[in-house]
Amino acid sequence: MPTIFSHPAVPLAIGLALGSRIIPGRLLAAGVLASIVPDFDVAGLHLGVPYANELGHRGASHSLAFAIVLGLLAAACARQLRASRLAAFLFIAASAVSHGLLDMFTTGGLGVALAWPVSDARLFFPVRVIRVSPLTIKTFLSGRGIVVIVSELLWVWLPAALAGLALYFASGKQGKRRA
C-alpha cells in the first residue's frame, strides 16, 4: 500500500485544482481523511482478523461500496462541510475510492477487494509500480521505508501534481483575479 502520507495526494490535487468555491476547506479536509480511512482496517490484524478475510486489510474498506457509503455520509453532512450535497458526495467518494485504486498499483499484498460485496476477489492493476509500504513502523523507518517514499514521490505525488495542474489550467482559473 502507499503510506497514509501519500493517499491524500489525490484529494489534495483535485481540491486545490478546483479551488475553494467548489471544494471548501472543510470538504478538502474530509477528503484527505476519506483517503486515509480505508487503512484503519490494519487494526484488525492486531485483533485477529486474517489479512485475507473480507474485513481484513484491503478488504471491504477498500471497496467501491465503502467509498459510496462515505460519500452518502458526506452528502448528509454537506452543510457542515460547506458544500453542496452533490459536491460532498462526489468528492468524498472519489477520495475514498482513490485509496483502493492506488493500492492496486503496489508491488505487494493480496490485492484489493474493489468489488466487495459483489465479489471478494482481490485485484491488482496489470502494472504495479508503487513499492508496497511495510506495515510496521520499525521496518518503515529502515532503508526500505526510504525506497517506499521515493517510489511514492515518483508514482503518486508527481502524477497527482501534474493532473492537478492540468485540471487547474483546464478550468481556466489561472487567468481570473480576485476583485
C-alpha positions as CSV (number, residue, x, y, z in Angstrom):
1,M,0.0,0.0,0.0
2,P,1.1,3.6,-0.4
3,T,1.6,5.2,3.0
4,I,-1.0,7.3,4.8
5,F,1.3,10.2,3.8
6,S,0.6,9.7,0.1
7,H,-3.0,8.7,-0.1
8,P,-4.1,12.3,0.4
9,A,-2.3,13.3,-2.8
10,V,-5.4,12.6,-4.9
11,P,-7.9,14.7,-2.9
12,L,-5.4,17.5,-2.4
13,A,-4.7,17.7,-6.2
14,I,-8.4,17.7,-7.0
15,G,-9.4,20.1,-4.3
16,L,-6.6,22.6,-4.9
17,A,-7.1,22.5,-8.6
18,L,-10.9,23.1,-8.4
19,G,-10.5,25.8,-5.8
20,S,-12.2,26.6,-2.5
21,R,-15.5,27.7,-4.2
22,I,-16.1,24.1,-5.3
23,I,-14.1,22.2,-2.7
24,P,-14.2,24.3,0.6
25,G,-11.6,23.8,3.2
26,R,-13.7,21.6,5.4
27,L,-14.6,19.3,2.4
28,L,-11.0,19.2,1.4
29,A,-10.0,18.1,5.0
30,A,-12.8,15.5,4.9
31,G,-11.5,14.2,1.5
32,V,-8.0,13.8,3.0
33,L,-9.5,11.8,5.9
34,A,-11.6,9.7,3.5
35,S,-8.4,8.9,1.5
36,I,-6.8,7.5,4.7
37,V,-9.8,5.8,6.4
38,P,-9.7,2.6,4.4
39,D,-6.3,1.7,6.1
40,F,-7.9,1.7,9.5
41,D,-8.6,-1.9,8.7
42,V,-5.0,-2.7,9.7
43,A,-6.2,-2.6,13.3
44,G,-8.0,-5.9,12.5
45,L,-4.6,-7.6,12.1
46,H,-4.0,-6.8,15.8
47,L,-7.4,-8.1,16.7
48,G,-7.0,-11.4,15.0
49,V,-8.8,-10.7,11.7
50,P,-6.9,-12.5,9.0
51,Y,-5.4,-10.4,6.2
52,A,-7.3,-12.3,3.5
53,N,-10.7,-12.0,5.3
54,E,-13.2,-9.7,3.6
55,L,-12.9,-7.5,6.7
56,G,-9.1,-7.8,6.7
57,H,-6.6,-5.4,5.2
58,R,-7.5,-4.2,1.7
59,G,-10.9,-5.9,2.0
60,A,-14.3,-4.3,2.4
61,S,-13.0,-0.9,3.5
62,H,-11.1,-0.6,0.2
63,S,-14.2,-1.2,-2.0
64,L,-16.3,1.0,-4.2
65,A,-19.3,0.2,-1.9
66,F,-17.4,1.6,1.1
67,A,-16.5,4.7,-0.8
68,I,-20.2,5.2,-1.8
69,V,-21.2,4.9,1.9
70,L,-18.7,7.5,2.9
71,G,-19.9,9.7,0.0
72,L,-23.5,9.4,1.2
73,L,-22.5,10.2,4.8
74,A,-20.7,13.3,3.4
75,A,-23.8,14.3,1.4
76,A,-25.8,14.1,4.7
77,C,-23.3,16.4,6.3
78,A,-22.9,18.7,3.3
79,R,-24.0,21.8,5.3
80,Q,-21.3,21.2,7.9
81,L,-18.8,20.7,5.1
82,R,-19.9,24.0,3.5
83,A,-20.6,22.2,0.2
84,S,-23.5,21.1,-1.9
85,R,-24.7,17.6,-1.4
86,L,-23.5,16.5,-4.8
87,A,-20.1,18.0,-4.4
88,A,-19.7,16.4,-0.9
89,F,-20.8,13.0,-2.2
90,L,-18.6,13.0,-5.4
91,F,-15.5,14.4,-3.7
92,I,-15.6,12.1,-0.7
93,A,-16.5,9.0,-2.7
94,A,-13.7,9.8,-5.2
95,S,-11.2,10.4,-2.4
96,A,-12.1,7.1,-0.7
97,V,-12.1,5.0,-3.9
98,S,-8.7,6.6,-4.8
99,H,-7.2,4.7,-1.9
100,G,-8.0,1.3,-3.2
101,L,-7.1,2.2,-6.8
102,L,-3.6,3.4,-5.6
103,D,-3.2,0.2,-3.6
104,M,-3.9,-1.8,-6.8
105,F,-0.7,-0.3,-8.3
106,T,1.5,-1.6,-5.4
107,T,4.1,-4.4,-5.7
108,G,2.9,-6.4,-2.7
109,G,0.0,-7.7,-0.6
110,L,-3.0,-9.7,-1.6
111,G,-4.8,-7.2,-3.9
112,V,-7.8,-5.0,-3.3
113,A,-11.4,-6.2,-2.8
114,L,-12.7,-3.3,-5.0
115,A,-16.0,-5.0,-6.0
116,W,-16.9,-6.2,-2.4
117,P,-19.7,-7.2,-1.6
118,V,-20.4,-8.4,-5.1
119,S,-17.1,-10.2,-5.2
120,D,-14.4,-10.8,-2.6
121,A,-11.8,-11.3,-5.3
122,R,-8.6,-9.3,-4.7
123,L,-7.4,-7.3,-7.6
124,F,-4.3,-5.6,-8.8
125,F,-3.7,-3.5,-12.0
126,P,-1.5,-5.2,-14.6
127,V,1.2,-2.5,-14.0
128,R,2.3,-2.5,-10.4
129,V,4.9,0.3,-9.9
130,I,4.4,1.7,-6.4
131,R,6.6,-0.1,-3.8
132,V,4.4,-1.6,-1.1
133,S,4.8,0.1,2.3
134,P,5.8,-2.1,5.3
135,L,3.1,-2.5,7.9
136,T,5.4,-1.9,10.9
137,I,7.0,1.4,12.0
138,K,10.3,-0.3,12.6
139,T,10.6,-1.6,9.0
140,F,9.2,1.7,7.6
141,L,12.0,3.6,9.4
142,S,14.6,1.5,7.7
143,G,16.2,1.7,4.3
144,R,13.1,0.0,2.9
145,G,11.0,3.0,4.0
146,I,13.2,5.4,2.0
147,V,12.7,3.2,-1.1
148,V,8.9,3.4,-0.5
149,I,8.9,7.2,-0.1
150,V,10.9,7.7,-3.3
151,S,8.5,5.4,-5.1
152,E,5.5,7.3,-3.8
153,L,7.1,10.7,-4.8
154,L,7.6,9.3,-8.3
155,W,4.4,7.3,-8.8
156,V,1.8,9.1,-6.6
157,W,2.8,12.7,-5.9
158,L,4.3,13.6,-9.3
159,P,1.3,12.3,-11.3
160,A,-1.2,13.9,-8.8
161,A,0.6,17.3,-9.0
162,L,0.6,17.1,-12.8
163,A,-3.0,16.1,-13.0
164,G,-3.9,18.8,-10.5
165,L,-2.1,21.4,-12.6
166,A,-3.8,20.2,-15.8
167,L,-7.2,20.4,-14.1
168,Y,-6.4,23.9,-12.8
169,F,-5.4,25.1,-16.2
170,A,-8.3,23.3,-17.9
171,S,-10.7,25.1,-15.6
172,G,-9.4,28.5,-16.6
173,K,-8.8,29.6,-13.1
174,Q,-5.2,30.8,-13.7
175,G,-6.4,33.9,-15.6
176,K,-9.0,35.0,-13.1
177,R,-8.1,37.6,-10.4
178,R,-10.0,38.5,-7.3
179,A,-11.6,41.9,-7.2
